[in-house]
């Protein structure tokens, strides 16, 4: 009986290469459509700013965790390393 694990073929993700660009274009079209359809442009701008700041706060929080990990060369961040991009 062999105890060696089966060797898996390399993962091919080339078919997913255009998905982020497609999502950016779709999001921009939907945002433009929402801007043109809605008569209250101040509400649209406020909503866009809140959504932008929400996404920015998540990214900056992850960046802080990565910087703290590298600054202290710590082992305490091992469980969260994959979530923050190390």
ABEGO torsion letter per residue (X at the ends): XBABBBBBBBBBAAAAAAAAAAAAAAAAAAAAAAAAABABAAAAAAAAAAAAAAAAAAAAAAAAAAAAAAAAGBAAAAAAAAAAGX
